[in-house]
Amino acid sequence: MLHLLSELNTMSVILAFGSILPWAFFLYVLHPGTTSRKLLLAFLALCLGILSTKVILSLHPIIWPEVDFKPKKNVTMLSQTVYISFIQAGMMEETFKELFIIVMGLLFAFNRTLKTWTKDIVLIGGFVAFGFSLIENYVYISKDTTKIFDMFVGRTVFSSNIHLLINVCFSLFLLKSNEQSKLSDKLILIAYGYVLAIFQHGVVDFFLLPGSRFGSWLSTAMFVGIWVWVVRDMRKYVYQET
């Protein structure tokens, strides 16, 4: 991956940006707030998302020096897929994305007087996801130029989509924690959002890694379910008049 990132391909870069543009446009336009503040938060969060890929790529070979997809003795392909989906991908990626969301949120989307998160945490969460997806999508799109359009469509519809949904879902849990009076209850709710993010990521990867049509259908069904959940909560916590 590091080698691919060192040799940028213009077409792949354009397609990588295109893979996040539709989702980024709607999240940005629909988000309440002034244009100048939204631009600043979106840009900074996008950069943090890009930085998260660098951190993950740097730590991955240290934590997991080798990834062998061939089943070892007494280890099934199923167990390896579960391990890669939930631990190596889900936990690793979501830990750093969520960490960056919280850090930036504390700086730009936290009311220190009221001790509550503001709606801007959702914009931050979404654009951290876009920054991560931008780099990840570039890597995959540039891998095989013979199927570049198919890869572009797949990364746009599935990858960018699920990263956005997972991070927005987590950000909404931060907003929901405002309803809790005790600090312990707030932390429990945030921890629940973090675990849920890992679970969502792991389940999607588990169904998509084998590359089966049935797995794609299940992932799509999950997308629809999370979309319904997220849209409902966005209308309640973000788009409502205050």
N, C-alpha and C positions, 0 to 999 in steps of 0.2 A: 504493500500500500504506500509506504513512504517513497518507494521508487517511482510509482505512478504519479504521486503528487509533485515530484520534483520535475517532471516533464509535462507541463500543462499543454493540453490539446485545445485549441480555440473552439472548435465545434463542440467538444465535450463540455467545456466551461459554459458555453451559451445554453446548451441543453440542460445542464445542471441547474443553472439559474431558472430556466424555464420550468423545471420540475417543481420548484417551490413557489413560483410567481402567482399562480391562481389562488392558492391557499393564503399566501401572504397578503395579497391584494384585499381579499374579503375580510380577513382578520383586522387588517389595518384600517380599512375604510369604515367598518362597522363599530370599531372601538371608540367609546366616548372620550372626549378630551381635545385639547388644542393641537393643531397640526405640528407646531414646533416641538412640543413635548413628545408627541407620538413618534416623530421622526428620530429624535434623540434616543428614546428608549428602544425603538426598533433596531436602530443601527448598533447600539451598544450590545443589545441582547444577541443580535446576529453574530457579532464578533466573538462574544462569549461562547456561542454555540460552535463556532469554527474552532476556537481555542480548546473546547472540550474534546474534539476529535484528536487534536495533537496530544493532549494529556493521556487519552485512552490508548492511542497508538504507541506512546512511549512506555506506558506501564504494562500493556498487554504482553509483550515478550518477556517481561520480568516475572509477572504473575503466572502466565501460561506460556512457557518457552516453546512448546510444540503443540500443534493441533492436528491430531491424526483422526481422520474421519473413518478409517477402516476399523472395524470392531476388533478389540484385543481379546485375548483369552478370557473367558468368563464375563465379557462385557458385550452387551447386545447393541445393535445399531440404535434401538429405541432408547436405551439408557444414555447413549452418547448424544443423541439428538436432544433429549431432555436437558442434559448437562450443558450443552452448547447454547441452547435456546434460553434457558432460565438463568444460568450462572455466568457463562462467558460473555454472552451478549446482553441479556436482560439486566442483570445486576450491575455489570460493569458500566454499561452505557447510561442507564437510568440514574445510578448513583452520582455520577459527575454532572449530568444535565440538571438533575434536581438540586444538587449542591450549588451550582452556578445560579440557578433560578432564585434560590433562597438568598444567596449573597447579594446579588444585584437587587433583589426585592427589598432587602433590608436597607439598602442605600437609596432606592428611588420609589419604592411602593409600600412603605410602612409608615404609618402615622405614629410617631413616638409619644405624642400626647395621649392619644386614645389607646395605644398599644394594639392597633388593628392594621390589617393589610388593606391596601386600596385596590381598586379595580385594575390598575396598571400592572398588577402582578400577572394577569392573564396575558396581556400583550407581551410582557417579558418572557413568560413561559413559552408562548407560541413562537417567538422569534429566536429563542435559544434552540428550539427544535428545528427551525428552518436553517440555522447556521450549521447544525450537525448534519442535517439532511443534505445540505448543499455539497459538503465535502464527501459524504458517503455516496451520494448519487453520482458525483463526478467520477469517483473511483470505479464504480460499477459500470457506468456508461462508457468510460474510456477503455475498459478491459477488452471488449469485443466490438470492434467497429463494424463487423459484418451484420450485427443485429442491434445497431445503435438505436434505431427508432423504437423497436420493441422494448428495449431496455428502458428507454426514456419514458414510454407510456407506463410501463410497470412501476418504475420508481416514482412517477408522478401520482399515479392512482393509489398505489399501496404504501410505499415507503414514506414519502412526505406526509401522506395522510395520517398514518398511524403514529408517526413521531409527533405530529401536531396534536392529535387527539390525546395521546398519553400525557404530554406535557401540559396541555390546557386542563385536562382532568386533574392533574396534580395541583396546578395553580388554583383551581376552583376549591380544592380541599383547604388550601391556605385561606381563601376567603371565607369558607365555611367555619374555619376555626375561630373567626371573629365572634361567632354566636356562643362560644363557650366562655364561661366566666373564670374557670380555674385554669392555671397554666398547665397543669398535668393533663387536663382534658384536651387542651389545645394541642399539646405535643402528641398525644395518642392519636388524634385525628390526622395530624400531619404525617405521623409514622404510618398510619393506615393508607394514606394516599401514596406514600412511597412504596410500600409493599404491593399495593394495587398496580402501580406503574410497572414494577418488575413482572408481576403476574401477567398483565396485558401484553407486554413486550414478549415474554416467554411463550405465551400461548400462540401469538401470531407467528413467531419464528418457528415454533414447533410444527405448525400446519404448513408453512411455506417452504421450509428447508427441503423436504422430500421432493418438492416440485410437482406434486400431483394435482390434478384438476379438482378432485374432491377437497383437498386441503385448501385450495384457493377459494372454493365456495364457502367453506367454513370460516375462513379469514374474512371474506366479504360480509358474511352474516354478522360476524363480530364487529366489523367496521360500522355496519348499520346500527347495531345495538348501542355502541359507544357514542355514535353521532347523535342518536335520539337522546341519550342521557346528557351529553355535553350541551346540546342545543337547549334542552329544558333548563339546565342549571345556568347557562349563559343568560337566558332571558330573565331568570330570577335574580342573579347576583351581579350581572354586568350591565345589561341593557335596560334595566328598570330605571324609572325616573327617581331621582333622590331629592 
